[in-house]
């Protein structure tokens, strides 16, 4: 399930984001972004968002890649230590630009993780029935102390959307 990772433009709902093709759901992505933010970027959100917007990602993962994986040298992937498996820059497209609440998700979009322009909060959206649904706003202090329970709560909110559809 694809996710978008990026940021809102100052004072608006326009966003610029990059796709993450694998493991887009919060149970993986939020935890890995939190680890990347803390370990790779020393809690500097601006630097992290800039790096994430640099190219499209296959998977976000704050891991050292095994030598065998790196040696495989699949032409479409670049292994970035402490950040993930990226699409090679020459294969990456331009960033996705849209307006939240106006533009609907693409068919393969499942989630969107968008920081406010001043990096004060991370907003989590889920794609459902052709539109984006805001599931959570994680202020900087909540993001810094994120727990597994918080991630479970975000995913539970998505389950409520699906349950409402079945009940209707």
C-alpha positions as CSV (number, residue, x, y, z in Angstrom):
1,X,0.0,0.0,0.0
2,X,1.5,3.3,-1.1
3,X,1.9,6.2,1.2
4,X,2.9,9.9,0.6
5,X,5.4,11.5,2.9
6,X,6.0,15.3,2.7
7,X,4.9,18.6,4.0
8,X,2.3,21.3,3.7
9,X,3.1,24.7,2.2
10,X,3.1,27.5,4.7
11,X,-0.4,28.6,5.7
12,X,-2.2,26.3,3.3
13,X,-3.4,22.8,2.6
14,X,-1.2,22.5,-0.5
15,X,1.3,19.8,0.0
16,X,4.4,18.4,-1.7
17,X,5.2,14.7,-1.0
18,X,7.1,11.7,-2.2
19,X,5.7,8.2,-2.6
20,X,6.7,5.3,-0.4
21,X,5.7,2.1,-2.2
22,X,5.9,-0.5,0.5
23,X,4.8,-0.8,4.1
24,X,2.8,2.5,4.0
25,X,0.5,1.7,6.9
26,X,1.2,3.5,10.3
27,X,2.2,0.3,12.1
28,X,5.4,0.3,10.0
29,X,5.8,3.8,8.7
30,X,5.3,5.9,11.8
31,X,7.7,3.8,13.8
32,X,10.4,3.9,11.1
33,X,10.0,7.7,10.5
34,X,10.3,8.2,14.3
35,X,13.5,6.1,14.3
36,X,14.9,7.9,11.3
37,X,14.1,11.3,12.9
38,X,15.8,10.4,16.1
39,X,18.8,8.2,15.0
40,X,19.7,9.5,11.5
41,X,18.8,13.2,11.9
42,X,19.2,13.8,15.6
43,X,15.6,15.0,15.9
44,X,16.0,17.7,13.2
45,X,12.7,17.5,11.5
46,X,13.6,20.0,8.8
47,X,16.6,18.0,7.6
48,X,14.7,14.8,7.7
49,X,11.8,16.2,5.6
50,X,14.2,17.7,3.1
51,X,15.9,14.3,2.7
52,X,12.6,12.4,2.4
53,X,11.5,14.9,-0.3
54,X,14.8,14.4,-2.2
55,X,13.5,11.2,-4.0
56,X,10.8,8.6,-4.1
57,X,11.1,5.7,-1.7
58,X,10.4,2.0,-2.0
59,X,10.5,1.5,1.8
60,X,11.4,3.6,4.8
61,X,13.6,1.7,7.2
62,X,16.1,2.9,9.8
63,X,18.4,0.0,9.3
64,X,21.9,-0.7,8.1
65,X,21.4,-2.7,4.9
66,X,23.0,-6.1,4.7
67,X,26.0,-6.3,2.3
68,X,24.2,-9.0,0.2
69,X,21.2,-6.6,-0.4
70,X,23.5,-3.7,-1.4
71,X,25.6,-6.0,-3.5
72,X,22.5,-7.2,-5.4
73,X,22.5,-3.7,-7.1
74,X,19.0,-3.9,-8.4
75,X,18.9,-1.1,-10.9
76,X,15.7,0.5,-9.5
77,X,16.9,0.7,-5.9
78,X,19.4,2.7,-3.9
79,X,20.0,1.7,-0.3
80,X,20.3,4.7,2.0
81,X,21.7,3.7,5.4
82,X,19.4,4.9,8.2
83,X,16.6,5.9,5.9
84,X,15.5,3.2,3.6
85,X,15.4,1.8,0.1
86,X,14.9,4.6,-2.4
87,X,14.1,4.7,-6.0
88,X,17.2,5.7,-7.8
89,X,17.3,9.5,-8.5
90,X,17.2,9.0,-12.3
91,X,14.1,6.9,-11.9
92,X,12.3,9.1,-9.4
93,X,9.6,11.4,-10.8
94,X,8.8,14.9,-9.6
95,X,7.2,15.2,-6.2
96,X,3.5,14.8,-5.9
97,X,1.7,18.1,-5.4
98,X,-1.9,18.5,-4.3
99,X,-4.4,20.3,-2.1
100,X,-5.7,18.3,0.8
101,X,-9.5,18.3,0.9
102,X,-9.7,19.2,-2.7
103,X,-7.6,16.6,-4.6
104,X,-8.5,13.0,-4.0
105,X,-5.9,10.3,-3.5
106,X,-4.5,8.3,-6.5
107,X,-5.8,4.8,-6.8
108,X,-2.8,3.3,-5.2
109,X,-2.5,5.8,-2.3
110,X,-3.4,4.4,1.1
111,X,-1.8,6.9,3.6
112,X,-0.3,10.4,3.7
113,X,2.1,11.7,6.4
114,X,2.4,15.5,6.0
115,X,4.3,17.9,8.3
116,X,3.2,21.4,8.8
117,X,5.5,23.9,7.2
118,X,7.2,24.9,10.4
119,X,7.4,21.2,11.4
120,X,5.2,21.7,14.5
121,X,3.1,18.7,13.9
122,X,2.7,15.6,11.7
123,X,-0.8,15.0,10.1
124,X,-1.8,11.5,9.2
125,X,-4.4,10.9,6.5
126,X,-5.9,7.7,5.2
127,X,-7.4,7.2,1.7
128,X,-10.9,5.8,1.8
129,X,-13.6,5.7,-0.9
130,X,-11.8,8.3,-3.1
131,X,-11.0,10.9,-0.5
132,X,-8.5,11.7,2.2
133,X,-9.6,11.4,5.8
134,X,-7.7,13.1,8.6
135,X,-7.0,10.6,11.3
136,X,-4.5,12.2,13.6
137,X,-2.4,15.3,14.3
138,X,0.8,14.5,16.2
139,X,2.2,17.7,17.7
140,X,6.0,17.8,18.1
141,X,6.0,16.7,21.7
142,X,3.7,13.8,20.9
143,X,5.8,12.8,17.9
144,X,8.9,12.9,20.1
145,X,7.3,10.6,22.7
146,X,5.4,8.4,20.3
147,X,4.3,5.1,21.7
148,X,3.2,1.8,20.1
149,X,-0.3,2.5,21.6
150,X,-0.5,5.8,19.7
151,X,0.2,3.9,16.4
152,X,-2.4,1.3,17.2
153,X,-4.9,4.2,17.9
154,X,-4.2,5.7,14.5
155,X,-4.8,2.4,12.7
156,X,-8.0,1.8,14.8
157,X,-9.4,5.1,13.4
158,X,-9.0,3.7,9.9
159,X,-10.9,0.6,11.0
160,X,-13.7,2.8,12.1
161,X,-14.0,4.2,8.6
162,X,-14.2,0.7,7.1
163,X,-16.7,-0.4,9.8
164,X,-19.0,2.6,9.0
165,X,-19.0,1.6,5.3
166,X,-20.1,-1.9,6.1
167,X,-22.8,-0.7,8.5
168,X,-24.2,1.7,5.9
